[in-house]
Every structure is written in structure tokens, then in C-alpha cells.
Amino acid sequence: MFESPTAEAMLRLGVDAGFQAVLVEPDESRLQGTPRAHGDRVVHDLAAAELDESTDVVLSDHHRAEIGTVLKETLAARTRWIGTLGKPAIEGPHVAMLRELGVPDEQIARVHRPIGLNIGARTPAEIAIATLAGLIADRNGRPGGFAF
């Protein structure tokens, strides 16, 4: 969700990891070129992304004004997993945005932040790898990390 360097890395790696990667970017002027490699799709609204109970949603830009509306729609779609990038020490702006839209706290709590495995990721590619690894671990009922 949302064009960014991290989203680009997730799109590239996600398909190879077995995900159907779909970029939802409401603002067409932010797109950095299409078509994208590996057969992933670019859509401009959530309806076109066809969210369902098997969908994982990652917001890769936590500074966008439309986060609240997008997350409210995503929560209503009953997606499997929802997360947004951000620093763990700071409450994400999505919390206030969702409260302002009347979303109950138990629904807001479904939005994971921070996301991904704690590997000290810094670059967009590292963040994408950590996020995808976390999603794979969660889908497989595993904690991630080195515990087996």
C-alpha cells in the first residue's frame, strides 16, 4: 500500500516468496513507472485490490494523509493481517486518525506497528525482507527468529 522504496522492494521480493503482490496507490502521480516486474499489479483503490480474509496489508508510508480512511476500509474488509511501518517508540499517526473516524480501539489494535522481524533493518530492502519474513512466520504459526 502506497508507493515507496520499501514498497518497491516488497513487490520484487514478495512475488518470489509466494505472495500475490498488489500495490495500491491512490495518487497516480506518485507511481515510479509501470508495468512492474514479476507480474504484480498496480491499482488505485482498495476495491480493485480485492481484499479478503487471506489478504495481508502493509502500509509502507506512515506519513500519508489518507492513512485513516484506507485503514478503516481495510479493517472493514476483514483482512488477515494489517501492519504499518513506523518506529516502535512513537505512537503511529494512524491511531489518532482512526479514532477521529470513530473506529473502536479493538479494531485499531488489529493494526500491527512496528512490523517485520527485529533484525535491525535500515534500508528499504532490509525492511522489506524483515516484513516479508514476519508475514511468512505469522502465516506458518511460527515466532520468527532462531527459535525452532
Secondary structure by P-SEA (a helix, b strand, c coil): ccccaaaaaaaaaaaaaccbbbbbbcccccccccccccbbbbbcccccccccccbbbbbccccccaaaaaaaaaaaacccbbbbbcccccccaaaaaaaaaccccccccccccccccccccccaaaaaaaaaaaaaaaaacccccccc
